[in-house]
């Protein structure tokens, strides 16, 4: 029976670790997205920091990435950036964030 409990605890630890890693990757990706959008919007360094925080906070509105996508899409609406380009940038920066932790 202890073997089963050991496996269960091991699985729970792996799950917790994977969830923590996903959270860190998502946060880092959101930071990169904030920097990218800030550059497009011509923000100075202080405004960029504030904007990055707003992108990170937007990710807590609902599960998944749609909340971040909608925020960025809305903020870039006057800059002729296609939805597909935003999604591609999100994927690109997600891969970059993953590589930061691997």
Protein Blocks (a to p, Z undefined) as FASTA:
>chain_A
ZZmmmmmmmmmmmmmmmmmmmmmmmmmmmmmmmmmmmmmnopafklmmmmmmmmmmmmmm
pgcjklmmmmmmmmmmmnopafklmmmmmmmmmmmmmmmmZZ
